[in-house]
C-alpha cells in the first residue's frame, strides 16, 4: 500500500520535507538567539548604566568612537556654545515635547551636540532658554548618533528652520558651517529649568520593536515547520485512500466543474 512512497513524485516530496523542516527550525532558532542576545544586551546595559554614573567623567577624545562599550559613559568637554536647535517629537514620561540641542564649539574646531534638556509641548524657539555665554565645561552621558527609525526617530525633512529630526553628524552637518562630532551628550543636570534627558540604549541593544520582531519571526518559522509536517501527512493520507480504493476496484469520483453541481434526481439524457 505504501509502495507509492518510492515513486519519483514522492521522492521529490520527501526530499523537500526533509530539507524544509531543518531549515525552518534553524531559522527559528537563529531568530530566537537574536532576541535572547538583545535581552542580554539590555540587561547588561542597565547594569552598566549604574556603574557609569559612579565613574569619573573622562575627556571626550578618550571615548570616541562611540560603541556599545562607551555609550552612557560620563564625558567632559570644554568650549563655547554656538548654534542652538530644537529636536521635536520627543516623549518623556509619556508626554510629548522637544529637546533643546546646543552645539558646543571645542578647542579643536569641531562641535559637540549637547542636549541641555527637554521641554513639553510643541517645539518653539521662544520657549528654549539661551545657553550660557563664555567658555563652559559640560559633563554628561555620551550617546551614539541617531538614525531614522531608532527610538522613534523620524526621517529628516519638512521641518522648520532651526529644527532637526535626528541628532547625528549626517543631519547636523547640513545645518551648521563646521564639522560635528559623530556623537552627542545629554547633560547630567539640565539647565534653564528644563528636565534632564535620560540616557538612551545603544543601537540594537534595547528591547524595541526590532527585538520583538525577532521573537515574532521565531514563531513564524516554527509554524512553517509544523505546516510542512501537516501537509506531508495530509498528502500521505490522501494517497493511502486512493491506493485502498484502487485495491478494492473503486474508481475515483469525477468532480463537476467549479460552481456546477448536478442534482442526483435529474436523469441523464
KOLMI-965504 format. One line per 2 residues: their letters; for each residue x negated, y, z of C-alpha. Coordinates in nm, 3 decimals. Layout:
// residues N
A = X Y Z | ...
END
This chain:
// residues 269
XX = 0.000 0.000 0.000 | -0.290 0.233 0.071
XX = -0.484 0.149 -0.243 | -0.387 0.488 -0.383
XX = -0.646 0.638 -0.147 | -0.914 0.503 -0.384
XX = -0.777 0.683 -0.689 | -0.974 0.983 -0.827
XX = -0.693 1.219 -0.726 | -0.708 1.113 -0.363
XX = -1.087 1.109 -0.364 | -1.069 1.478 -0.453
XX = -0.809 1.545 -0.181 | -1.011 1.360 0.083
XX = -1.336 1.534 -0.005 | -1.164 1.872 0.011
XX = -1.018 1.792 0.355 | -1.350 1.661 0.488
XX = -1.520 1.982 0.380 | -1.243 2.226 0.471
XX = -1.193 2.116 0.833 | -1.558 2.155 0.945
XX = -1.579 2.485 0.758 | -1.270 2.624 0.934
XX = -1.393 2.501 1.272 | -1.736 2.655 1.211
XX = -1.590 2.991 1.109 | -1.353 2.992 1.407
XX = -1.639 2.910 1.646 | -1.853 3.183 1.489
XX = -1.582 3.445 1.532 | -1.531 3.330 1.892
XX = -1.903 3.362 1.960 | -1.896 3.718 1.825
XX = -1.610 3.806 2.060 | -1.789 3.647 2.356
XX = -2.104 3.842 2.267 | -1.903 4.165 2.268
XX = -1.762 4.077 2.611 | -2.112 4.007 2.745
XX = -2.242 4.333 2.597 | -1.951 4.519 2.756
XX = -2.025 4.373 3.099 | -2.395 4.441 3.061
XX = -2.329 4.799 2.952 | -2.106 4.863 3.256
XX = -2.370 4.725 3.491 | -2.644 4.919 3.313
XX = -2.444 5.240 3.336 | -2.450 5.219 3.714
XX = -2.826 5.171 3.706 | -2.877 5.455 3.457
XX = -2.707 5.704 3.688 | -2.962 5.628 3.960
XX = -3.264 5.659 3.733 | -3.455 5.985 3.698
XX = -3.397 6.177 3.376 | -3.664 6.130 3.110
XX = -3.769 6.360 2.826 | -3.565 6.323 2.509
XX = -3.861 6.215 2.295 | -3.921 5.908 2.514
XX = -3.573 5.766 2.449 | -3.549 5.810 2.073
XX = -3.432 5.649 1.853 | -3.111 5.562 2.032
XX = -3.022 5.193 2.059 | -2.828 4.964 2.291
XX = -3.106 4.982 2.550 | -3.117 5.363 2.566
XX = -2.751 5.459 2.533 | -2.634 5.609 2.861
XX = -2.986 5.678 2.989 | -3.045 6.004 3.172
XX = -3.227 6.251 2.949 | -3.351 6.604 2.987
XX = -3.421 6.867 2.721 | -3.515 7.234 2.723
XX = -3.422 7.500 2.469 | -3.176 7.775 2.384
XX = -2.811 7.728 2.298 | -2.713 7.817 1.943
XX = -2.412 7.736 1.724 | -2.101 7.616 1.908
XX = -1.849 7.378 1.752 | -1.529 7.208 1.859
XX = -1.454 6.836 1.824 | -1.074 6.796 1.807
XX = -0.862 6.488 1.868 | -1.044 6.356 2.176
XX = -0.849 6.196 2.460 | -0.943 6.192 2.826
XX = -0.730 6.001 3.077 | -0.451 5.975 2.820
XX = -0.441 6.349 2.748 | -0.527 6.486 2.405
XX = -0.786 6.761 2.387 | -1.120 6.855 2.237
XX = -1.491 6.856 2.312 | -1.696 7.174 2.329
XX = -2.018 7.096 2.143 | -2.312 7.338 2.154
XX = -2.638 7.285 1.967 | -2.949 7.324 2.183
XX = -3.243 7.456 1.980 | -3.551 7.285 2.124
XX = -3.911 7.399 2.102 | -3.971 7.150 1.821
XX = -3.719 7.331 1.600 | -3.462 7.055 1.590
XX = -3.124 7.098 1.755 | -2.979 6.859 2.011
XX = -2.596 6.836 2.011 | -2.482 6.886 2.370
XX = -2.121 6.816 2.470 | -2.076 7.064 2.751
XX = -1.728 6.945 2.844 | -1.367 6.868 2.749
XX = -1.059 7.088 2.740 | -0.693 6.984 2.696
XX = -0.469 7.092 2.413 | -0.531 7.196 2.055
XX = -0.886 7.291 1.960 | -0.918 7.666 1.993
XX = -1.246 7.857 1.996 | -1.091 8.119 2.224
XX = -1.047 7.858 2.499 | -1.408 7.736 2.488
XX = -1.641 7.910 2.735 | -1.954 8.068 2.591
XX = -2.279 7.881 2.654 | -2.540 8.013 2.898
XX = -2.788 8.256 2.746 | -3.166 8.234 2.757
XX = -3.375 7.921 2.798 | -3.195 7.633 2.970
XX = -3.280 7.279 3.072 | -2.996 7.033 3.032
XX = -2.958 6.692 3.194 | -2.711 6.437 3.073
XX = -2.643 6.094 2.928 | -2.785 6.004 2.589
XX = -2.534 5.897 2.324 | -2.562 5.741 1.979
XX = -2.438 5.926 1.671 | -2.075 5.858 1.592
XX = -1.940 5.710 1.272 | -1.585 5.728 1.133
XX = -1.383 5.451 1.297 | -1.589 5.439 1.619
XX = -1.375 5.501 1.929 | -1.100 5.659 1.722
XX = -1.330 5.898 1.536 | -1.162 6.012 1.215
XX = -1.332 6.087 0.886 | -1.465 6.436 0.827
XX = -1.254 6.658 0.609 | -0.976 6.915 0.621
XX = -1.092 7.072 0.948 | -1.105 7.447 1.008
XX = -1.438 7.626 1.018 | -1.621 7.570 1.346
XX = -1.492 7.214 1.396 | -1.636 6.870 1.330
XX = -1.473 6.527 1.343 | -1.783 6.325 1.432
XX = -2.086 6.403 1.646 | -2.362 6.289 1.415
XX = -2.658 6.435 1.231 | -2.495 6.346 0.898
XX = -2.191 6.561 0.981 | -2.364 6.847 1.159
XX = -2.642 6.896 0.905 | -2.380 7.038 0.668
XX = -2.261 7.288 0.928 | -2.588 7.434 1.059
XX = -2.900 7.556 0.876 | -3.151 7.349 1.076
XX = -3.239 6.988 1.150 | -3.031 6.798 1.405
XX = -3.131 6.506 1.624 | -2.960 6.178 1.537
XX = -2.824 6.159 1.892 | -2.626 6.371 2.136
XX = -2.598 6.434 2.508 | -2.299 6.468 2.737
XX = -2.372 6.679 3.044 | -2.351 6.508 3.382
XX = -2.167 6.811 3.514 | -1.960 7.013 3.268
XX = -1.995 7.389 3.286 | -1.748 7.673 3.240
XX = -1.467 7.495 3.427 | -1.446 7.214 3.171
XX = -1.415 6.844 3.251 | -1.712 6.612 3.214
XX = -1.703 6.378 2.915 | -1.769 6.015 3.018
XX = -2.040 5.807 2.854 | -1.925 5.606 2.551
XX = -2.024 5.246 2.494 | -2.299 5.172 2.245
XX = -2.177 5.089 1.892 | -2.048 4.731 1.855
XX = -2.059 4.660 2.230 | -1.728 4.781 2.368
XX = -1.401 4.588 2.382 | -1.248 4.788 2.099
XX = -1.022 4.691 1.809 | -1.308 4.525 1.622
XX = -1.377 4.295 1.917 | -1.016 4.178 1.933
XX = -1.014 4.135 1.555 | -1.285 3.873 1.605
XX = -1.058 3.697 1.854 | -0.768 3.711 1.608
XX = -0.983 3.569 1.329 | -1.080 3.285 1.563
XX = -0.717 3.182 1.595 | -0.659 3.213 1.221
XX = -0.944 2.979 1.130 | -0.826 2.712 1.373
XX = -0.472 2.748 1.236 | -0.612 2.695 0.885
XX = -0.785 2.376 1.004 | -0.460 2.248 1.155
XX = -0.270 2.333 0.836 | -0.516 2.131 0.625
XX = -0.465 1.828 0.851 | -0.087 1.874 0.843
XX = -0.077 1.891 0.462 | -0.301 1.584 0.430
XX = -0.067 1.375 0.646 | 0.235 1.510 0.460
XX = 0.088 1.413 0.122 | -0.012 1.074 0.261
XX = 0.338 1.008 0.393 | 0.497 1.103 0.061
XX = 0.255 0.881 -0.131 | 0.329 0.588 0.101
XX = 0.701 0.634 0.048 | 0.654 0.637 -0.331
XX = 0.442 0.321 -0.310 | 0.704 0.146 -0.093
XX = 0.985 0.241 -0.332 | 0.781 0.115 -0.626
XX = 0.719 -0.216 -0.449 | 1.095 -0.254 -0.392
XX = 1.170 -0.164 -0.754 | 1.343 0.162 -0.665
XX = 1.291 0.428 -0.931 | 1.236 0.782 -0.806
XX = 1.540 1.007 -0.843 | 1.531 1.261 -1.118
XX = 1.584 1.609 -0.991 | 1.803 1.857 -1.176
XX = 1.656 2.187 -1.294 | 1.619 2.453 -1.027
XX = 1.953 2.611 -0.943 | 2.158 2.340 -1.119
XX = 2.334 2.073 -0.916 | 2.563 1.809 -1.068
XX = 2.879 1.704 -0.891 | 2.878 1.329 -0.832
XX = 3.252 1.317 -0.914 | 3.202 1.470 -1.262
XX = 3.199 1.197 -1.529 | 2.904 1.181 -1.759
X = 3.002 1.237 -2.124
END
